[in-house]
């Protein structure tokens, strides 16, 4: 679970089951993809490169940076496509 408090309200990242149980499922279901590279919070360029590649493929993406990894949230129904785009960036098949 993750959350952000803003002056307009609170945003939470929850499992679909938890959101449904709380009656707070607003924006549909998103898939979380964790980048399997240790990314430094002060690192430059990783998020921009990933976001640009996904945007070029027409994929919406929201990022939450953790201490050890970045976590991408993409539309659930396009998660496999997003993984393919990410693999192309890494040179993986």
N, C-alpha and C positions, 0 to 999 in steps of 0.2 A: 504494500500500500504506500502511496505517496500523496502528498497534498501541498497546495499552494494557497496561502491566504492573501487576498487582494482586497482593496477597499470596496470592490463591488460584491465580494463574496468569497466562498471557499471552493476550490477545485480539488477533487479527489480522484485518484486512480485506484480502482477497486476491481476485484474479479467480477465478472458478469453476474455470478450468483449473488454476491454481496450487494451489488447495486440494485438488482431486482428485488431482493429481500427488503432493502431499505426504501424501495420505490423511487430511486434517483437515477434510473437509466435514461439519460437525455440524448446523448449524441450517437447512439448505436454502439456496436461492439467493435473494438479495435484490437489488433494483434500486437503483442509486445515482442520485438526482436532485440535481443541483446547482442551487441557487437562483442565478439570474443577477442578483443585486443585490450590490453591495459592502457586506458587513455588517461592522461594527466589532466586535471581540471584546468591547468594553465596551458595546455596544448593548443596549438594553432592549426586550423585547417581541416581537421578530421570531420567535424560536424558540417562544415561548409561543403566539403567534397561529397559526403553522403547525401546531404540534402539536395544538392544540385543534381546528382545522378537520379535520385528518386523523382524530383520535380520534372526533369526532362522526360521521364517515363510516364508523367501525368499522375504520379502517386502523391497523395497528401501524406505528410509525415510530421509528427511532433516528437521532440527529443527531450528526455530527462537524463541529465548527466549524473551518474553516481560516482563515488570515489574511485572505483575500480573499472567500471564499464559505462558506456553510453547505452541507453535503452530507447529504441525507436518504437513509436506507435503508428501503425498504418492501418487503413481499413481492413478489417478481418478477411473479407472476401478477396482481397488482393495481396495477402501476405506471401503466398508462394511467388508471385511475380516480383515482389519487393526483395525477397531472398535471392532470386536470380540476378536482379540488378546489383545487389551487394556482392554476390559472388563474382560478377564480371569486373567489379572494382578491384577485388583482391586477386584476380587471376585464377580463381578456382573454377572448375567446371560446374 
